[in-house]
Amino acid sequence: DCQAQNWYGVSSWTQGPCSTLPPCSVEINNGAVNIEMCDGDTVILEATTGFDTYLWTLIGPPIGTTSILTTTMPGIYTVVATDSLCADIDSIVVILYQSPPLSIGSVPNPPMICLGDSVVLEAASGFVSYSWNNGMTGDRIVDFPGQDTWYMVEAVDSNGCVVLEDIWVYVDTCISTSTFNLLEKQIIIYPNPTSGKVNIDLPKGEYFHFTLTDILGKVVLQKETISEKFVFDTKEISKGTYLIKLESVKGKYSRKLLIE
């Protein structure tokens, strides 16, 4: 019976054996066996077009019903494609490459220097190549920034995956007269780390401009003039690392603050 419809194995069925229609076939990404992606990437899986219905599965219930599926998850993906004459099935393996962690260390640490001094930045090992946003290459660089500077490194691992990391380097004019050195010793900031109020004890008779910035240089809190004892609350400030900057007519002072 030429109108009879019969199943052939688990991968396809076509019209009866006397049909002259060619067998149908569905492929994912033109028959690729697997596809590779890096952490954070999105891959597109495309099945052969022209079928009436599509059913994609990974683990559990169906996850797609069109010829194209977008995913960020690794695993074995299967598509079943059907039309009025036949059905077929294909699978593809999505492989995820995990890059090693990337961090940047600095000398000095924290990365706060005086104008004219150098800073050493060193990215974590385990990558094939390193490119910095100032044009330098290699995992370790030495630079002489003239102002607060943002550094970003792009590291490529052995699988060709790209990982980014950044760091701010803060530059102070460091007017280091003996008078200001004496004043600097009288500046006390506590508690640090903190989860509440921060106390700043200052030398008597001295006035300072106060600024609190995050690691990207964004001003979080500012006070035009403070003296002797200044207290501010961090309860409304997000957890993280911040920089306290105090400036007077006699010089500048910076101190890292950790809010927990």
C-alpha positions as CSV (number, residue, x, y, z in Angstrom):
1,D,0.0,0.0,0.0
2,C,1.7,3.1,-1.2
3,Q,-0.2,5.3,1.3
4,A,0.9,3.3,4.3
5,Q,3.3,5.1,6.6
6,N,5.9,2.9,8.4
7,W,8.6,3.6,11.0
8,Y,12.2,2.8,10.1
9,G,14.3,2.4,13.2
10,V,14.4,5.2,15.7
11,S,15.8,7.9,13.5
12,S,13.3,8.3,10.6
13,W,10.1,7.1,8.9
14,T,9.0,7.8,5.4
15,Q,6.1,7.1,3.2
16,G,5.6,3.4,2.1
17,P,8.3,1.5,0.3
18,C,6.8,2.2,-3.1
19,S,7.2,6.0,-2.7
20,T,9.6,7.8,-5.0
21,L,10.3,10.5,-2.5
22,P,13.9,10.6,-1.1
23,P,14.4,9.9,2.6
24,C,14.3,13.0,4.8
25,S,17.3,14.0,6.9
26,V,17.8,16.7,9.6
27,E,21.2,17.9,10.7
28,I,22.3,20.4,13.4
29,N,24.8,23.0,12.3
30,N,25.4,21.2,9.0
31,G,26.2,17.9,10.6
32,A,28.8,19.1,13.2
33,V,29.5,16.5,15.9
34,N,30.2,19.1,18.6
35,I,30.5,22.9,19.1
36,E,32.7,24.6,21.6
37,M,32.1,27.8,23.6
38,C,33.7,29.8,26.3
39,D,32.3,30.7,29.7
40,G,29.7,33.4,29.2
41,D,29.2,32.8,25.5
42,T,26.0,32.0,23.7
43,V,25.8,29.4,20.9
44,I,23.2,29.1,18.2
45,L,22.1,25.6,17.1
46,E,20.4,25.5,13.7
47,A,18.5,22.4,12.4
48,T,17.8,21.8,8.7
49,T,14.9,23.9,7.7
50,G,11.8,22.8,5.8
51,F,10.2,20.5,8.5
52,D,6.7,21.2,9.9
53,T,7.7,20.7,13.6
54,Y,10.8,20.7,15.7
55,L,11.4,19.4,19.2
56,W,14.7,20.2,21.1
57,T,15.7,18.4,24.3
58,L,18.7,18.6,26.6
59,I,17.6,16.9,29.9
60,G,14.0,16.6,30.8
61,P,11.2,18.5,29.1
62,P,11.5,20.1,25.6
63,I,13.4,23.4,25.5
64,G,12.6,24.5,21.9
65,T,10.1,24.1,19.1
66,T,11.7,26.0,16.1
67,S,14.6,25.2,13.8
68,I,16.9,27.5,15.8
69,L,17.9,27.1,19.4
70,T,20.0,29.6,21.4
71,T,21.8,28.3,24.6
72,T,24.5,29.1,27.1
73,M,24.5,25.6,28.7
74,P,26.8,22.7,27.8
75,G,25.5,19.2,27.1
76,I,24.0,16.9,24.4
77,Y,21.3,18.5,22.5
78,T,18.8,16.5,20.4
79,V,16.3,17.7,17.8
80,V,13.4,15.7,16.4
81,A,12.1,17.2,13.1
82,T,8.9,16.0,11.5
83,D,6.6,16.8,8.6
84,S,3.7,15.1,6.9
85,L,5.9,12.5,5.2
86,C,8.8,11.7,7.6
87,A,10.7,12.3,10.8
88,D,14.4,12.4,11.6
89,I,16.6,13.0,14.7
90,D,20.1,14.5,15.2
91,S,22.3,15.3,18.2
92,I,25.2,17.6,18.9
93,V,27.5,18.0,21.9
94,V,28.0,21.6,23.3
95,I,31.4,21.8,25.1
96,L,32.1,24.5,27.6
97,Y,35.6,25.6,28.3
98,Q,36.3,27.0,31.8
99,S,39.1,29.6,31.9
100,P,41.4,29.8,34.9
101,P,40.6,32.7,37.3
102,L,42.2,36.1,36.4
103,S,43.3,38.6,39.0
104,I,45.7,41.6,39.0
105,G,48.2,42.1,41.8
106,S,50.0,45.4,42.3
107,V,53.2,46.8,43.9
108,P,52.5,48.8,45.9
109,N,49.4,47.2,47.3
110,P,46.9,48.9,47.5
111,P,47.8,50.6,44.2
112,M,48.3,54.1,45.4
113,I,51.5,55.9,44.4
114,C,53.0,59.4,44.4
115,L,53.3,61.4,41.2
116,G,56.4,60.3,39.4
117,D,56.6,56.9,41.0
118,S,56.1,53.6,39.2
119,V,53.4,50.9,39.7
120,V,53.9,47.2,38.9
121,L,50.8,45.3,37.8
122,E,50.9,41.5,37.4
123,A,48.1,39.4,36.1
124,A,47.6,35.8,37.2
125,S,49.5,33.1,35.3
126,G,47.9,30.3,33.3
127,F,47.1,32.2,30.1
128,V,48.7,32.2,26.6
129,S,48.8,35.9,26.0
130,Y,48.0,39.2,27.8
131,S,47.1,42.6,26.3
132,W,46.6,45.7,28.4
133,N,44.5,48.7,27.5
134,N,47.6,51.0,27.5
135,G,49.2,49.0,24.7
136,M,51.5,46.9,26.8
137,T,51.7,43.1,26.7
138,G,52.7,40.3,29.0
139,D,51.5,39.3,32.4
140,R,53.7,41.8,34.2
141,I,53.9,45.5,33.3
142,V,55.5,48.6,34.9
143,D,54.0,52.0,34.3
144,F,54.3,55.6,35.5
145,P,50.7,57.1,35.5
146,G,50.4,60.8,35.8
147,Q,46.9,60.7,37.2
148,D,44.4,58.2,38.6
149,T,44.4,55.5,35.8
150,W,42.1,52.6,35.0
151,Y,44.0,49.5,33.7
152,M,42.3,46.5,32.0
153,V,44.0,43.3,30.8
154,E,42.6,40.9,28.2
155,A,44.0,37.4,28.7
156,V,43.6,34.5,26.2
157,D,43.8,30.9,27.5
158,S,44.9,27.8,25.7
159,N,41.3,27.2,24.3
160,G,41.2,30.7,22.8
161,C,38.8,32.0,25.4
162,V,39.1,35.6,26.5
163,V,39.0,36.8,30.1
164,L,39.0,40.4,31.3
165,E,40.0,42.0,34.6
166,D,40.7,45.6,35.6
167,I,42.2,47.7,38.4
168,W,42.5,51.3,39.3
169,V,45.8,52.9,40.2
170,Y,45.5,56.1,42.3
171,V,48.1,58.9,42.0
172,D,48.7,61.5,44.6
173,T,50.9,64.6,44.3
174,C,52.3,63.7,47.7
175,I,53.5,67.1,49.0
176,S,55.8,65.5,51.5
177,T,57.0,68.4,53.7
178,S,58.0,67.6,57.2
179,T,55.0,69.5,58.5
180,F,52.5,67.4,56.5
181,N,54.3,64.2,57.4
182,L,53.7,65.2,61.0
183,L,50.0,65.9,60.3
184,E,49.7,62.6,58.5
185,K,50.6,60.7,61.6
186,Q,47.8,62.4,63.5
187,I,45.1,61.2,61.0
188,I,43.3,58.2,62.4
189,I,40.5,56.3,60.6
190,Y,38.6,53.7,62.5
191,P,37.1,51.1,62.5
192,N,38.5,49.7,59.2
193,P,37.0,47.3,57.9
194,T,33.5,48.6,59.0
195,S,29.9,47.8,58.6
196,G,28.6,51.0,60.3
197,K,29.9,54.3,61.2
198,V,33.5,55.5,60.4
199,N,35.4,57.9,62.6
200,I,38.1,60.2,61.3
201,D,40.3,61.9,63.9
202,L,42.2,64.9,62.5
203,P,44.9,67.3,63.8
204,K,43.5,70.2,65.8
205,G,43.3,73.5,63.9
206,E,43.6,71.8,60.5
207,Y,40.8,71.7,57.8
208,F,40.4,69.1,55.1
209,H,38.3,68.5,52.1
210,F,36.8,64.9,52.3
211,T,36.0,62.6,49.4
212,L,34.9,58.9,49.4
213,T,35.2,57.2,46.1
214,D,34.6,53.6,44.9
215,I,37.3,51.6,43.1
216,L,36.1,53.0,39.7
217,G,36.7,56.6,40.9
218,K,33.0,57.4,41.3
219,V,32.3,59.9,44.2
220,V,30.1,58.2,46.8
221,L,30.3,60.9,49.6
222,Q,31.8,64.3,49.8
223,K,32.2,67.1,52.4
224,E,33.7,70.4,51.6
225,T,35.3,71.1,55.0
226,I,35.9,68.7,58.0
227,S,38.0,69.2,61.0
228,E,39.1,67.5,64.2
229,K,36.5,64.7,64.4
230,F,34.3,63.6,61.5
231,V,31.9,60.7,61.5
232,F,30.0,59.2,58.6
233,D,27.6,56.2,58.3
234,T,28.2,53.4,55.7
235,K,24.9,51.6,56.2
236,E,23.5,53.0,52.9
237,I,26.7,52.3,51.0
238,S,27.2,49.0,49.2
239,K,29.8,46.5,50.5
240,G,33.2,46.8,48.8
241,T,36.5,48.6,48.7
242,Y,36.6,52.4,48.7
243,L,39.2,55.2,48.9
244,I,39.1,58.0,51.5
245,K,40.8,61.1,50.2
246,L,41.7,64.1,52.5
247,E,43.1,67.3,51.1
248,S,44.3,70.4,52.9
249,V,46.4,73.4,51.9
250,K,49.4,71.4,53.2
251,G,49.0,68.2,51.2
252,K,46.9,65.2,50.4
253,Y,46.2,61.9,52.2
254,S,44.6,58.7,51.0
255,R,43.5,55.6,52.8
256,K,41.7,52.4,51.6
257,L,38.4,51.6,53.4
258,L,36.7,48.2,53.3
259,I,32.9,48.2,53.9
260,E,31.6,44.8,54.9
